[in-house]
């Protein structure tokens, strides 16, 4: 028995030594090491922002049951699933940024494994697959986003898992493949609604790899659609009509439902009867600027070889159809998010790109491998190292990576913790309304253990005013729609201040009236400010950097 165990251990050791001696495995290990080194730094140095705070705070409230999503208290427009994943992580490992960011790092490491497997399936070359992981890992902006408490890491992981499932030609069991495809499809939609655009593309690639077995592939897709539909129906039964309206908020589908049904009419009234400075008009110059400044310049090590590699993959589509699909998938998803974000946040493409950047790594690796086959090995290695170093030096400049890490040495999360400790003695228990456009006071109040008025977690995007010139009946309709969808106008904000809340945390600079005037109009902003000063007294303040935040309690 002992000798048998020794033989088994020896065989395993031999396989491990063989694996380490494999250039493809060495390259993959190097890629994972590069990712981990960056991630360890990013966890403590990437500055938080309103969206990360929103996910952290609301996930904690939803998971604890203190706040119900799709309710009058918090009529969120986000799908629910990631909130509960992140909430569970905070429940297990403690409330705060660290739990969420470590979860993302863990998921991103799993993403590297799936990316390697996906690239190997597409390129049929283990070394090229490992190179795809290296090119992907050697982008500091990618690692920065994938190390935050946001859904980028989990979406990337699930998207690659979906790709592997739909392109598997020899599944363990057909029913298992059907169930996996259906559950993954529903999960993607329940995390990020925009990912509904991936489903027809994954269905198409499943038909592509099925070859002559088209009828079986169609049956598989039909079964997967039934499973996905069942998952969505169960989710709607759990979360109610609010989730149904959220899931129908897709371009095209929304307009049809607005025209022929009552589904989503409140959101239609919000968009047509109210205004916000965040409502933007489509502009081609803005599209060009965003594509250049917030996309090409931020991910050069990945996108520079991906562009010629994408062309090459399409030229070789018959030989490498899956690599060609990855190129088409990347192009389509880039256009969906580039054009779709123009109405509310054009620069957000820099973040949204992380949903589909792994698919660019595959044509990028194809390009580099093709070049490497035409030069000597030493020249190829030297050129690859120089290219990665130069591209990352460019991307890591203060005007690029500095968008997420404005200060290379300080820990912004520690600064928020310090602010939380300063605010904690000043804040009573109960609801706290935060009037600020910065993330620091919102997250500091939450870290101090206080309950934040849900809409003020992300205050200014939730402020809208009825359009000028509406008759009283239409204006009342607009205000009702705002209330039902979780927005606030000046009247509702004043009513909230008159309740009163347990405390108000106010950003002192710039002055409140000046900030609110952009969203509510100057007379309304002055009325809100006057109500605050009439009903509340300032009891203290705290500072973070060069910004001061004051605490006001009811008189």
SESEKE-952437 format. One record per residue (C-alpha): chain; x, y, z. Coordinates in steps of 0.1 Angstrom, whole numbers, plus 5000, padded with zeros to 4 digits. Example, Ala and Ser with C-alpha at 12.3 -4.5 7.8 and 13.67 -1.06 7.14 Angstrom:
BEGIN
+-------+------+------+------+
: chain :    u :    v :    w :
+-------+------+------+------+
:     A : 5123 : 4955 : 5078 :
:     A : 5137 : 4989 : 5071 :
+-------+------+------+------+
//
This chain:
BEGIN
+-------+------+------+------+
: chain :    u :    v :    w :
+-------+------+------+------+
:     A : 5000 : 5000 : 5000 :
:     A : 5028 : 5024 : 5009 :
:     A : 5047 : 5016 : 4977 :
:     A : 5015 : 5023 : 4957 :
:     A : 5011 : 5057 : 4973 :
:     A : 5048 : 5065 : 4967 :
:     A : 5043 : 5056 : 4930 :
:     A : 5012 : 5078 : 4928 :
:     A : 5030 : 5107 : 4945 :
:     A : 5060 : 5103 : 4922 :
:     A : 5038 : 5103 : 4891 :
:     A : 5020 : 5135 : 4903 :
:     A : 5053 : 5151 : 4910 :
:     A : 5066 : 5142 : 4876 :
:     A : 5034 : 5157 : 4860 :
:     A : 5039 : 5189 : 4881 :
:     A : 5076 : 5192 : 4870 :
:     A : 5066 : 5186 : 4834 :
:     A : 5039 : 5212 : 4837 :
:     A : 5063 : 5238 : 4851 :
:     A : 5087 : 5230 : 4823 :
:     A : 5061 : 5237 : 4797 :
:     A : 5066 : 5272 : 4782 :
:     A : 5028 : 5276 : 4779 :
:     A : 5023 : 5269 : 4816 :
:     A : 5052 : 5291 : 4826 :
:     A : 5038 : 5319 : 4806 :
:     A : 5004 : 5314 : 4823 :
:     A : 5020 : 5313 : 4857 :
:     A : 5038 : 5346 : 4849 :
:     A : 5005 : 5361 : 4838 :
:     A : 4988 : 5351 : 4870 :
:     A : 5017 : 5365 : 4891 :
:     A : 5016 : 5398 : 4872 :
:     A : 4979 : 5400 : 4878 :
:     A : 4982 : 5392 : 4916 :
:     A : 5010 : 5417 : 4921 :
:     A : 4989 : 5445 : 4905 :
:     A : 4957 : 5434 : 4923 :
:     A : 4974 : 5435 : 4958 :
:     A : 4983 : 5471 : 4951 :
:     A : 4949 : 5480 : 4935 :
:     A : 4928 : 5468 : 4964 :
:     A : 4942 : 5495 : 4986 :
:     A : 4949 : 5523 : 4961 :
:     A : 4921 : 5525 : 4936 :
:     A : 4899 : 5553 : 4946 :
:     A : 4862 : 5544 : 4952 :
:     A : 4834 : 5562 : 4934 :
:     A : 4796 : 5565 : 4937 :
:     A : 4788 : 5532 : 4918 :
:     A : 4811 : 5511 : 4940 :
:     A : 4795 : 5527 : 4971 :
:     A : 4761 : 5521 : 4957 :
:     A : 4768 : 5483 : 4953 :
:     A : 4784 : 5480 : 4987 :
:     A : 4757 : 5499 : 5006 :
:     A : 4726 : 5485 : 4989 :
:     A : 4739 : 5450 : 4988 :
:     A : 4744 : 5452 : 5026 :
:     A : 4709 : 5466 : 5031 :
:     A : 4692 : 5442 : 5007 :
:     A : 4709 : 5411 : 5021 :
:     A : 4701 : 5421 : 5057 :
:     A : 4665 : 5427 : 5047 :
:     A : 4665 : 5463 : 5060 :
:     A : 4656 : 5476 : 5026 :
:     A : 4636 : 5458 : 4999 :
:     A : 4646 : 5464 : 4963 :
:     A : 4618 : 5475 : 4938 :
:     A : 4599 : 5491 : 4967 :
:     A : 4588 : 5527 : 4972 :
:     A : 4617 : 5531 : 4996 :
:     A : 4642 : 5520 : 4970 :
:     A : 4628 : 5516 : 4935 :
:     A : 4662 : 5505 : 4921 :
:     A : 4666 : 5501 : 4883 :
:     A : 4694 : 5475 : 4887 :
:     A : 4689 : 5438 : 4883 :
:     A : 4692 : 5422 : 4918 :
:     A : 4716 : 5392 : 4917 :
:     A : 4750 : 5409 : 4922 :
:     A : 4736 : 5428 : 4952 :
:     A : 4729 : 5395 : 4970 :
:     A : 4763 : 5380 : 4960 :
:     A : 4781 : 5410 : 4974 :
:     A : 4758 : 5412 : 5004 :
:     A : 4766 : 5376 : 5012 :
:     A : 4803 : 5383 : 5010 :
:     A : 4800 : 5412 : 5034 :
:     A : 4778 : 5391 : 5058 :
:     A : 4805 : 5364 : 5058 :
:     A : 4837 : 5385 : 5059 :
:     A : 4826 : 5418 : 5073 :
:     A : 4811 : 5450 : 5061 :
:     A : 4833 : 5473 : 5039 :
:     A : 4853 : 5477 : 5008 :
:     A : 4878 : 5449 : 5016 :
:     A : 4853 : 5421 : 5015 :
:     A : 4839 : 5432 : 4981 :
:     A : 4873 : 5438 : 4966 :
:     A : 4888 : 5405 : 4977 :
:     A : 4857 : 5388 : 4962 :
:     A : 4864 : 5404 : 4929 :
:     A : 4900 : 5395 : 4930 :
:     A : 4891 : 5359 : 4936 :
:     A : 4866 : 5359 : 4908 :
:     A : 4891 : 5376 : 4884 :
:     A : 4917 : 5348 : 4891 :
:     A : 4891 : 5323 : 4880 :
:     A : 4885 : 5345 : 4850 :
:     A : 4922 : 5340 : 4840 :
:     A : 4917 : 5302 : 4840 :
:     A : 4886 : 5304 : 4818 :
:     A : 4903 : 5329 : 4795 :
:     A : 4931 : 5305 : 4789 :
:     A : 4907 : 5276 : 4782 :
:     A : 4886 : 5298 : 4759 :
:     A : 4917 : 5310 : 4740 :
:     A : 4930 : 5275 : 4737 :
:     A : 4897 : 5264 : 4722 :
:     A : 4896 : 5294 : 4698 :
:     A : 4933 : 5293 : 4686 :
:     A : 4941 : 5256 : 4691 :
:     A : 4975 : 5266 : 4705 :
:     A : 4984 : 5263 : 4742 :
:     A : 5012 : 5289 : 4740 :
:     A : 4989 : 5314 : 4722 :
:     A : 4963 : 5308 : 4749 :
:     A : 4987 : 5316 : 4776 :
:     A : 4998 : 5346 : 4757 :
:     A : 4962 : 5358 : 4756 :
:     A : 4961 : 5357 : 4794 :
:     A : 4994 : 5375 : 4796 :
:     A : 4983 : 5403 : 4773 :
:     A : 4950 : 5406 : 4793 :
:     A : 4968 : 5406 : 4827 :
:     A : 4994 : 5432 : 4816 :
:     A : 4968 : 5460 : 4816 :
:     A : 4967 : 5480 : 4848 :
:     A : 4934 : 5496 : 4841 :
:     A : 4918 : 5462 : 4837 :
:     A : 4932 : 5449 : 4870 :
:     A : 4921 : 5481 : 4887 :
:     A : 4885 : 5477 : 4877 :
:     A : 4885 : 5440 : 4884 :
:     A : 4898 : 5446 : 4919 :
:     A : 4868 : 5468 : 4930 :
:     A : 4835 : 5458 : 4946 :
:     A : 4816 : 5461 : 4914 :
:     A : 4802 : 5434 : 4890 :
:     A : 4830 : 5436 : 4864 :
:     A : 4848 : 5405 : 4877 :
:     A : 4817 : 5383 : 4881 :
:     A : 4802 : 5393 : 4847 :
:     A : 4835 : 5386 : 4829 :
:     A : 4837 : 5352 : 4846 :
:     A : 4801 : 5343 : 4837 :
:     A : 4805 : 5355 : 4801 :
:     A : 4836 : 5333 : 4796 :
:     A : 4818 : 5304 : 4813 :
:     A : 4789 : 5309 : 4789 :
:     A : 4812 : 5309 : 4759 :
:     A : 4828 : 5276 : 4770 :
:     A : 4794 : 5260 : 4775 :
:     A : 4779 : 5270 : 4742 :
:     A : 4810 : 5260 : 4722 :
:     A : 4813 : 5226 : 4739 :
:     A : 4807 : 5200 : 4712 :
:     A : 4811 : 5170 : 4736 :
:     A : 4792 : 5178 : 4768 :
:     A : 4791 : 5154 : 4797 :
:     A : 4754 : 5151 : 4791 :
:     A : 4730 : 5171 : 4767 :
:     A : 4706 : 5179 : 4796 :
:     A : 4735 : 5193 : 4817 :
:     A : 4745 : 5215 : 4788 :
:     A : 4709 : 5227 : 4784 :
:     A : 4706 : 5235 : 4821 :
:     A : 4740 : 5252 : 4822 :
:     A : 4732 : 5274 : 4792 :
:     A : 4698 : 5284 : 4806 :
:     A : 4710 : 5292 : 4841 :
:     A : 4740 : 5312 : 4828 :
:     A : 4718 : 5332 : 4804 :
:     A : 4693 : 5341 : 4832 :
:     A : 4722 : 5349 : 4856 :
:     A : 4738 : 5373 : 4831 :
:     A : 4705 : 5392 : 4826 :
:     A : 4699 : 5392 : 4864 :
:     A : 4732 : 5409 : 4870 :
:     A : 4735 : 5433 : 4840 :
:     A : 4706 : 5439 : 4817 :
:     A : 4727 : 5451 : 4788 :
:     A : 4741 : 5415 : 4786 :
:     A : 4709 : 5405 : 4770 :
:     A : 4727 : 5415 : 4738 :
:     A : 4751 : 5385 : 4743 :
:     A : 4724 : 5359 : 4742 :
:     A : 4716 : 5359 : 4705 :
:     A : 4754 : 5360 : 4697 :
:     A : 4760 : 5330 : 4720 :
:     A : 4731 : 5312 : 4703 :
:     A : 4746 : 5319 : 4669 :
:     A : 4780 : 5305 : 4679 :
:     A : 4764 : 5274 : 4693 :
:     A : 4748 : 5268 : 4659 :
:     A : 4782 : 5275 : 4643 :
:     A : 4801 : 5248 : 4662 :
:     A : 4773 : 5223 : 4659 :
:     A : 4783 : 5215 : 4623 :
:     A : 4758 : 5191 : 4607 :
:     A : 4738 : 5186 : 4639 :
:     A : 4717 : 5217 : 4635 :
:     A : 4685 : 5201 : 4647 :
:     A : 4701 : 5190 : 4680 :
:     A : 4716 : 5224 : 4684 :
:     A : 4682 : 5241 : 4679 :
:     A : 4667 : 5217 : 4704 :
:     A : 4694 : 5225 : 4729 :
:     A : 4688 : 5263 : 4724 :
:     A : 4651 : 5258 : 4728 :
:     A : 4656 : 5239 : 4761 :
:     A : 4680 : 5265 : 4773 :
:     A : 4655 : 5292 : 4766 :
:     A : 4629 : 5274 : 4786 :
:     A : 4653 : 5270 : 4815 :
:     A : 4663 : 5307 : 4813 :
:     A : 4627 : 5318 : 4811 :
:     A : 4618 : 5296 : 4842 :
:     A : 4646 : 5312 : 4862 :
:     A : 4634 : 5347 : 4852 :
:     A : 4598 : 5339 : 4861 :
:     A : 4608 : 5326 : 4895 :
:     A : 4629 : 5357 : 4901 :
:     A : 4600 : 5379 : 4892 :
:     A : 4578 : 5360 : 4916 :
:     A : 4603 : 5366 : 4943 :
:     A : 4610 : 5403 : 4936 :
:     A : 4577 : 5414 : 4922 :
:     A : 4565 : 5437 : 4894 :
:     A : 4594 : 5461 : 4899 :
:     A : 4619 : 5435 : 4886 :
:     A : 4596 : 5427 : 4857 :
:     A : 4596 : 5464 : 4847 :
:     A : 4634 : 5465 : 4851 :
:     A : 4639 : 5435 : 4829 :
:     A : 4618 : 5450 : 4801 :
:     A : 4638 : 5482 : 4800 :
:     A : 4656 : 5473 : 4768 :
:     A : 4658 : 5495 : 4737 :
:     A : 4630 : 5486 : 4713 :
:     A : 4612 : 5463 : 4737 :
:     A : 4605 : 5493 : 4760 :
:     A : 4590 : 5514 : 4732 :
:     A : 4567 : 5486 : 4721 :
:     A : 4555 : 5480 : 4757 :
:     A : 4550 : 5517 : 4763 :
:     A : 4528 : 5519 : 4732 :
:     A : 4506 : 5489 : 4737 :
:     A : 4506 : 5482 : 4775 :
:     A : 4509 : 5499 : 4809 :
:     A : 4543 : 5482 : 4816 :
:     A : 4569 : 5508 : 4824 :
:     A : 4546 : 5538 : 4819 :
:     A : 4560 : 5555 : 4850 :
:     A : 4595 : 5553 : 4836 :
:     A : 4582 : 5566 : 4804 :
:     A : 4567 : 5596 : 4822 :
:     A : 4600 : 5602 : 4840 :
:     A : 4619 : 5604 : 4807 :
:     A : 4593 : 5625 : 4788 :
:     A : 4579 : 5648 : 4815 :
:     A : 4610 : 5655 : 4837 :
:     A : 4645 : 5668 : 4831 :
:     A : 4680 : 5665 : 4844 :
:     A : 4714 : 5679 : 4833 :
:     A : 4725 : 5642 : 4831 :
:     A : 4701 : 5638 : 4801 :
:     A : 4726 : 5641 : 4772 :
:     A : 4721 : 5644 : 4734 :
:     A : 4739 : 5621 : 4710 :
:     A : 4769 : 5637 : 4694 :
:     A : 4794 : 5621 : 4670 :
:     A : 4823 : 5643 : 4682 :
:     A : 4817 : 5630 : 4717 :
:     A : 4816 : 5594 : 4704 :
:     A : 4850 : 5599 : 4687 :
:     A : 4865 : 5615 : 4718 :
:     A : 4853 : 5588 : 4741 :
:     A : 4865 : 5560 : 4718 :
:     A : 4900 : 5576 : 4717 :
:     A : 4905 : 5590 : 4752 :
:     A : 4885 : 5565 : 4773 :
:     A : 4890 : 5533 : 4754 :
:     A : 4920 : 5531 : 4730 :
:     A : 4943 : 5552 : 4752 :
:     A : 4934 : 5533 : 4784 :
:     A : 4940 : 5497 : 4771 :
:     A : 4968 : 5500 : 4745 :
:     A : 4986 : 5468 : 4754 :
:     A : 4954 : 5449 : 4746 :
:     A : 4938 : 5469 : 4718 :
:     A : 4968 : 5476 : 4696 :
:     A : 4974 : 5440 : 4687 :
:     A : 4937 : 5431 : 4689 :
:     A : 4928 : 5454 : 4660 :
:     A : 4951 : 5437 : 4634 :
:     A : 4945 : 5403 : 4651 :
:     A : 4908 : 5408 : 4647 :
:     A : 4912 : 5414 : 4610 :
:     A : 4934 : 5384 : 4608 :
:     A : 4908 : 5362 : 4626 :
:     A : 4881 : 5372 : 4601 :
:     A : 4904 : 5365 : 4572 :
:     A : 4910 : 5331 : 4587 :
:     A : 4874 : 5325 : 4597 :
:     A : 4872 : 5291 : 4581 :
:     A : 4902 : 5279 : 4600 :
:     A : 4896 : 5297 : 4632 :
:     A : 4859 : 5304 : 4634 :
:     A : 4858 : 5309 : 4672 :
:     A : 4886 : 5335 : 4671 :
:     A : 4865 : 5353 : 4644 :
:     A : 4835 : 5351 : 4667 :
:     A : 4855 : 5366 : 4695 :
:     A : 4864 : 5395 : 4673 :
:     A : 4827 : 5401 : 4662 :
:     A : 4815 : 5397 : 4698 :
:     A : 4841 : 5423 : 4710 :
:     A : 4831 : 5448 : 4682 :
:     A : 4794 : 5444 : 4688 :
:     A : 4796 : 5448 : 4725 :
:     A : 4819 : 5478 : 4722 :
:     A : 4794 : 5495 : 4699 :
:     A : 4765 : 5486 : 4722 :
:     A : 4781 : 5502 : 4752 :
:     A : 4798 : 5531 : 4733 :
:     A : 4765 : 5542 : 4717 :
:     A : 4742 : 5532 : 4745 :
:     A : 4761 : 5552 : 4771 :
:     A : 4759 : 5584 : 4751 :
:     A : 4726 : 5594 : 4767 :
:     A : 4738 : 5595 : 4803 :
:     A : 4775 : 5589 : 4808 :
:     A : 4798 : 5587 : 4777 :
:     A : 4831 : 5582 : 4796 :
:     A : 4816 : 5552 : 4813 :
:     A : 4828 : 5532 : 4784 :
:     A : 4862 : 5530 : 4802 :
:     A : 4845 : 5509 : 4829 :
:     A : 4820 : 5490 : 4807 :
:     A : 4848 : 5478 : 4784 :
:     A : 4858 : 5454 : 4812 :
:     A : 4827 : 5433 : 4805 :
:     A : 4841 : 5422 : 4771 :
:     A : 4878 : 5430 : 4770 :
:     A : 4888 : 5393 : 4775 :
:     A : 4874 : 5385 : 4741 :
:     A : 4899 : 5411 : 4726 :
:     A : 4928 : 5392 : 4742 :
:     A : 4922 : 5362 : 4719 :
:     A : 4926 : 5381 : 4685 :
:     A : 4955 : 5400 : 4702 :
:     A : 4973 : 5368 : 4709 :
:     A : 4967 : 5356 : 4674 :
:     A : 4983 : 5387 : 4660 :
:     A : 5014 : 5384 : 4683 :
:     A : 5018 : 5347 : 4676 :
:     A : 5016 : 5353 : 4638 :
:     A : 5043 : 5380 : 4641 :
:     A : 5064 : 5358 : 4664 :
:     A : 5063 : 5329 : 4638 :
:     A : 5082 : 5352 : 4614 :
:     A : 5110 : 5363 : 4636 :
:     A : 5135 : 5346 : 4659 :
:     A : 5125 : 5334 : 4693 :
:     A : 5148 : 5358 : 4711 :
:     A : 5137 : 5388 : 4690 :
:     A : 5100 : 5378 : 4697 :
:     A : 5105 : 5376 : 4735 :
:     A : 5124 : 5409 : 4735 :
:     A : 5098 : 5426 : 4714 :
:     A : 5069 : 5413 : 4735 :
:     A : 5085 : 5425 : 4767 :
:     A : 5093 : 5459 : 4753 :
:     A : 5058 : 5463 : 4738 :
:     A : 5041 : 5454 : 4771 :
:     A : 5064 : 5477 : 4791 :
:     A : 5060 : 5506 : 4767 :
:     A : 5022 : 5502 : 4765 :
:     A : 5017 : 5500 : 4802 :
:     A : 5040 : 5529 : 4809 :
:     A : 5018 : 5549 : 4786 :
:     A : 4985 : 5536 : 4802 :
:     A : 4998 : 5541 : 4837 :
:     A : 5003 : 5579 : 4833 :
:     A : 4985 : 5602 : 4856 :
:     A : 4961 : 5613 : 4829 :
:     A : 4950 : 5577 : 4823 :
:     A : 4954 : 5553 : 4852 :
:     A : 4954 : 5584 : 4874 :
:     A : 4916 : 5586 : 4867 :
:     A : 4913 : 5557 : 4892 :
:     A : 4945 : 5563 : 4913 :
:     A : 4950 : 5600 : 4917 :
:     A : 4976 : 5595 : 4944 :
:     A : 5001 : 5566 : 4940 :
:     A : 5011 : 5564 : 4977 :
:     A : 4981 : 5571 : 4999 :
:     A : 4952 : 5547 : 5006 :
:     A : 4919 : 5564 : 4998 :
:     A : 4900 : 5537 : 5016 :
:     A : 4919 : 5545 : 5048 :
:     A : 4909 : 5582 : 5043 :
:     A : 4872 : 5572 : 5041 :
:     A : 4876 : 5552 : 5073 :
:     A : 4892 : 5582 : 5090 :
:     A : 4863 : 5603 : 5079 :
:     A : 4838 : 5577 : 5092 :
:     A : 4855 : 5578 : 5127 :
:     A : 4852 : 5616 : 5127 :
:     A : 4815 : 5616 : 5117 :
:     A : 4805 : 5587 : 5140 :
:     A : 4803 : 5607 : 5173 :
:     A : 4782 : 5634 : 5156 :
:     A : 4756 : 5611 : 5140 :
:     A : 4726 : 5597 : 5160 :
:     A : 4709 : 5565 : 5151 :
:     A : 4682 : 5567 : 5125 :
:     A : 4679 : 5578 : 5088 :
:     A : 4707 : 5601 : 5076 :
:     A : 4702 : 5622 : 5045 :
:     A : 4735 : 5629 : 5027 :
:     A : 4736 : 5660 : 5004 :
:     A : 4768 : 5656 : 4985 :
:     A : 4781 : 5649 : 4951 :
:     A : 4811 : 5631 : 4964 :
:     A : 4814 : 5594 : 4974 :
:     A : 4834 : 5600 : 5006 :
:     A : 4806 : 5612 : 5030 :
:     A : 4781 : 5586 : 5017 :
:     A : 4805 : 5557 : 5023 :
:     A : 4818 : 5572 : 5056 :
:     A : 4783 : 5575 : 5070 :
:     A : 4777 : 5539 : 5061 :
:     A : 4810 : 5527 : 5075 :
:     A : 4800 : 5546 : 5107 :
:     A : 4771 : 5522 : 5110 :
:     A : 4743 : 5546 : 5102 :
:     A : 4714 : 5540 : 5078 :
:     A : 4715 : 5562 : 5047 :
:     A : 4683 : 5575 : 5030 :
:     A : 4685 : 5551 : 4999 :
:     A : 4681 : 5577 : 4972 :
:     A : 4709 : 5598 : 4987 :
:     A : 4734 : 5570 : 4982 :
:     A : 4737 : 5584 : 4947 :
:     A : 4720 : 5618 : 4952 :
:     A : 4724 : 5639 : 4921 :
:     A : 4716 : 5612 : 4895 :
:     A : 4683 : 5608 : 4914 :
:     A : 4673 : 5645 : 4912 :
:     A : 4649 : 5655 : 4884 :
:     A : 4624 : 5683 : 4880 :
:     A : 4591 : 5683 : 4860 :
:     A : 4594 : 5701 : 4827 :
:     A : 4585 : 5738 : 4826 :
:     A : 4550 : 5747 : 4813 :
:     A : 4532 : 5715 : 4824 :
:     A : 4496 : 5719 : 4835 :
:     A : 4488 : 5709 : 4871 :
:     A : 4474 : 5675 : 4862 :
:     A : 4504 : 5666 : 4840 :
:     A : 4528 : 5680 : 4866 :
:     A : 4512 : 5658 : 4893 :
:     A : 4516 : 5628 : 4870 :
:     A : 4553 : 5636 : 4865 :
:     A : 4558 : 5639 : 4903 :
:     A : 4540 : 5606 : 4909 :
:     A : 4562 : 5589 : 4884 :
:     A : 4593 : 5604 : 4900 :
:     A : 4582 : 5591 : 4934 :
:     A : 4574 : 5556 : 4921 :
:     A : 4607 : 5553 : 4903 :
:     A : 4629 : 5565 : 4933 :
:     A : 4637 : 5600 : 4921 :
:     A : 4633 : 5633 : 4939 :
:     A : 4623 : 5668 : 4928 :
:     A : 4626 : 5699 : 4949 :
:     A : 4592 : 5695 : 4965 :
:     A : 4600 : 5659 : 4975 :
:     A : 4634 : 5669 : 4988 :
:     A : 4619 : 5696 : 5010 :
:     A : 4592 : 5672 : 5023 :
:     A : 4620 : 5648 : 5033 :
:     A : 4638 : 5676 : 5052 :
:     A : 4605 : 5685 : 5070 :
:     A : 4599 : 5649 : 5083 :
:     A : 4626 : 5654 : 5098 :
:     A : 4654 : 5628 : 5093 :
:     A : 4677 : 5619 : 5122 :
:     A : 4706 : 5639 : 5106 :
:     A : 4718 : 5656 : 5074 :
:     A : 4754 : 5654 : 5063 :
:     A : 4762 : 5683 : 5040 :
:     A : 4791 : 5689 : 5016 :
:     A : 4801 : 5725 : 5024 :
:     A : 4821 : 5733 : 4993 :
:     A : 4808 : 5741 : 4968 :
:     A : 4777 : 5755 : 4986 :
:     A : 4746 : 5734 : 4986 :
:     A : 4725 : 5759 : 4967 :
:     A : 4751 : 5761 : 4939 :
:     A : 4752 : 5723 : 4936 :
:     A : 4714 : 5719 : 4936 :
:     A : 4708 : 5748 : 4912 :
:     A : 4721 : 5727 : 4883 :
:     A : 4695 : 5701 : 4889 :
:     A : 4665 : 5718 : 4905 :
:     A : 4669 : 5754 : 4893 :
:     A : 4681 : 5783 : 4914 :
:     A : 4648 : 5792 : 4931 :
:     A : 4641 : 5756 : 4941 :
:     A : 4677 : 5751 : 4953 :
:     A : 4675 : 5782 : 4975 :
:     A : 4642 : 5769 : 4990 :
:     A : 4658 : 5736 : 4998 :
:     A : 4687 : 5753 : 5015 :
:     A : 4664 : 5776 : 5034 :
:     A : 4644 : 5746 : 5047 :
:     A : 4676 : 5730 : 5058 :
:     A : 4687 : 5760 : 5078 :
:     A : 4652 : 5766 : 5093 :
:     A : 4647 : 5730 : 5105 :
:     A : 4682 : 5719 : 5114 :
:     A : 4712 : 5731 : 5134 :
:     A : 4748 : 5725 : 5125 :
:     A : 4765 : 5705 : 5153 :
:     A : 4799 : 5698 : 5139 :
:     A : 4820 : 5690 : 5108 :
:     A : 4847 : 5667 : 5095 :
:     A : 4872 : 5670 : 5066 :
:     A : 4886 : 5647 : 5040 :
:     A : 4913 : 5662 : 5019 :
:     A : 4904 : 5698 : 5011 :
:     A : 4866 : 5692 : 5014 :
:     A : 4846 : 5698 : 5046 :
:     A : 4814 : 5680 : 5055 :
:     A : 4790 : 5693 : 5082 :
:     A : 4765 : 5674 : 5103 :
:     A : 4731 : 5690 : 5110 :
:     A : 4705 : 5677 : 5135 :
:     A : 4668 : 5686 : 5138 :
:     A : 4661 : 5717 : 5159 :
+-------+------+------+------+
//
